Amino acid sequence: MKISEIIKKNKNSVILVALYVPGENNQGKVSIRGTGFIISRDGKFITCGHVYKQIPQNDLPYLEVSVPGKIDEKGITHYDRYKVKLLKIDKENDLALMQIISDKNNFETIEGFGKSESVKEGDEVVFIGYPLATELLGMRFGITMNTNHCIISSVKRRGIDGSLHFFMIDTHINNGSSGSPVFLKDTGKVIGIASGRISAKISSPEGKILDIPANMGICGPAKYIIDLINK
């Protein structure tokens, strides 16, 4: 499937997860936490468990999502903000099933899940999310959805039973991308979720520790998402 088709069919279901903490004189603080993707018309969505768990308890009332909405005559996408709540969490597989709080019943959803157990090294994949969203907002770029195209570089299976544990891709997953849906390019179906990056800690001559991202990202299989939904 063409990447442009995958983007067109799914971009309105890929959402930004953020904290919008009010401040004085309407100067609120925005803290981008990650990406999510809508799986049901009533607004259920999936993100990474750590996206939710790393939020301080006192800040949870300010947790919201921004959902792609109308496109104006200039071609600019406007986002609609909603409060959310946690439904289920899978700590072992770093997954969270959440709910948009709204009376709407016509949210756009991803095109569906594929068979993650059959993925193999060299498969082309695409993931859509909001990498470095905080930094891009600071540069006055606005909310910026991005698409990455890469391959599965390694498939890791559990030693006990050989089941798929996770797979790796040959690009790094930036802050803000956690929770991005990972699509198999051939089918356009979601086969996983972007969940983590690998980086090297290197000391600079000034004594600072530099975090250098490697071209490796960790993705959780869609199988565990489906299991969480069906629990």
C-alpha positions in Angstrom: 0.0 0.0 0.0 1.2 3.5 -0.7 2.4 5.4 2.4 0.2 8.4 1.3 -2.8 6.1 1.5 -1.9 4.8 5.0 -1.6 8.4 6.2 -4.8 9.5 4.5 -6.8 6.7 6.0 -5.5 6.9 9.5 -4.2 10.4 10.3 -7.5 11.6 11.9 -7.3 8.8 14.4 -3.8 9.6 15.6 -4.0 11.9 18.6 -1.8 14.0 20.8 -1.7 13.2 24.5 -0.8 16.2 26.7 -1.2 18.1 30.0 -2.8 21.5 29.8 -2.1 23.0 33.2 -3.9 26.4 33.7 -1.8 29.3 34.9 -2.3 33.0 35.8 -3.3 35.5 33.2 -4.3 32.7 30.8 -0.6 31.6 30.7 -1.1 27.9 30.9 1.6 25.3 30.7 1.5 22.6 28.0 3.4 19.3 28.6 3.3 16.8 25.7 3.2 13.3 27.0 3.0 11.2 23.8 0.8 9.9 21.0 -2.3 7.7 21.0 -4.6 6.2 18.4 -8.4 5.8 18.4 -9.8 2.3 18.1 -13.6 2.8 18.5 -16.2 5.3 17.3 -17.0 6.3 20.9 -13.4 7.4 21.5 -11.5 4.6 23.1 -7.8 4.8 22.3 -4.5 3.1 22.9 -1.3 4.6 24.1 1.8 3.4 26.0 1.4 2.6 29.7 4.3 4.8 30.6 2.7 7.8 28.9 0.0 7.6 31.6 2.0 6.3 34.5 4.7 9.1 34.4 2.1 11.8 35.0 2.1 13.1 38.6 -1.2 12.2 40.4 -2.0 15.9 41.0 -1.7 16.6 37.3 -4.1 13.8 36.1 -7.1 16.1 36.0 -5.4 18.2 33.4 -4.7 15.3 31.0 -6.3 15.8 27.6 -6.0 14.7 24.0 -6.0 16.8 20.9 -7.8 15.2 18.0 -7.4 16.3 14.4 -10.6 18.2 13.3 -11.6 20.5 10.6 -9.2 21.7 7.8 -9.8 25.3 7.0 -9.6 27.0 3.6 -5.8 27.5 4.1 -5.3 23.8 4.5 -4.5 24.1 8.2 -5.8 21.3 10.5 -7.5 22.5 13.7 -7.5 20.2 16.7 -10.3 19.5 19.2 -9.4 19.0 22.8 -11.1 16.5 25.2 -10.6 15.3 28.7 -9.8 11.6 29.1 -9.9 8.8 31.6 -8.0 5.5 32.1 -9.9 2.2 31.4 -7.3 -0.5 31.7 -3.6 -0.7 31.9 -1.1 -3.6 31.1 2.0 -2.9 33.0 3.9 -5.9 31.7 3.5 -4.8 28.0 3.5 -1.1 28.6 0.0 -0.4 27.3 -3.0 1.7 28.3 -6.6 1.6 27.1 -8.2 5.0 27.6 -11.4 6.8 26.9 -12.1 10.3 25.4 -14.8 11.9 27.5 -17.4 13.1 25.0 -20.9 12.4 23.8 -19.6 12.0 20.3 -20.0 8.7 18.6 -18.3 9.4 15.3 -14.6 9.6 16.0 -12.4 8.3 13.2 -10.6 5.1 13.9 -7.5 3.2 12.6 -8.1 0.9 9.8 -7.7 -2.2 11.9 -5.1 -4.6 13.3 -2.8 -7.0 11.5 -1.2 -10.2 12.6 1.9 -9.1 14.5 3.0 -12.7 15.2 4.0 -13.0 11.5 6.3 -10.0 11.3 9.8 -10.6 10.1 13.1 -8.7 9.7 13.1 -6.5 6.6 9.3 -5.8 6.6 8.6 -2.2 5.8 6.7 -0.3 8.4 5.3 3.2 8.9 4.5 4.9 12.2 2.6 8.1 12.7 2.8 10.4 15.7 4.0 13.6 17.3 7.7 13.4 17.8 9.4 16.3 19.6 6.0 18.0 19.8 7.0 20.2 22.8 10.1 21.4 20.9 8.1 22.1 17.7 5.5 24.0 19.7 8.3 26.1 21.2 9.5 26.9 17.7 5.9 28.1 16.9 5.4 25.3 14.4 2.1 24.4 16.1 0.9 20.8 16.6 3.0 18.8 14.1 2.1 15.2 13.1 4.9 13.3 11.5 5.3 10.0 9.6 8.3 7.7 9.7 9.1 5.0 7.1 11.6 2.3 8.2 12.1 -1.5 8.4 11.8 -4.1 11.1 15.5 -4.7 12.0 15.0 -7.4 14.7 12.3 -9.6 16.1 12.7 -10.7 19.7 10.8 -13.7 21.0 10.3 -15.0 24.5 12.6 -17.8 25.5 9.9 -19.7 27.4 7.5 -20.3 24.5 8.8 -18.5 21.4 6.0 -15.9 21.4 6.7 -12.5 20.1 8.0 -10.2 22.8 8.8 -7.1 20.8 10.3 -6.0 17.6 12.9 -3.3 16.7 13.0 -0.8 13.9 15.9 0.9 12.3 15.2 4.4 13.4 15.0 6.1 16.8 11.7 6.9 18.5 11.8 10.5 19.7 10.1 11.9 22.8 6.4 12.4 21.9 6.3 9.4 19.6 5.5 6.9 22.4 2.1 5.4 21.6 2.3 5.9 17.9 0.6 3.2 15.8 3.0 1.1 13.7 1.5 0.0 10.3 2.8 -2.8 8.1 3.3 -1.0 4.8 2.1 -4.0 2.7 -1.4 -4.1 4.3 -1.8 -0.7 6.0 -2.9 -2.5 9.2 -1.5 -1.8 12.7 1.0 -4.4 13.8 2.4 -2.7 16.8 3.0 0.4 18.9 6.1 2.6 19.2 7.1 2.3 22.8 10.8 3.2 23.4 14.1 4.3 22.1 17.7 3.1 22.6 20.4 5.6 23.2 24.0 5.9 24.4 25.2 7.9 27.3 28.4 9.7 26.4 30.5 12.1 28.5 31.4 15.4 26.8 34.8 17.2 27.4 32.9 19.6 29.7 31.8 16.7 31.9 28.1 16.7 30.7 26.4 13.5 29.9 25.1 13.5 26.3 22.1 11.3 25.4 22.9 10.2 21.8 19.9 8.3 20.2 20.8 5.2 18.2 19.0 4.2 15.0 17.0 1.6 17.0 13.5 1.8 18.3 11.4 -0.7 20.3 7.8 -1.5 19.3 5.3 -3.6 21.1 3.2 -6.2 19.1 -0.4 -5.5 18.3 -1.3 -8.9 19.8 -1.0 -7.5 23.3 -3.2 -4.5 22.4 -5.9 -6.8 21.1 -5.6 -8.9 24.3 -6.0 -5.7 26.5 -9.0 -4.6 24.5 -10.7 -8.0 24.9 -10.1 -8.4 28.6 
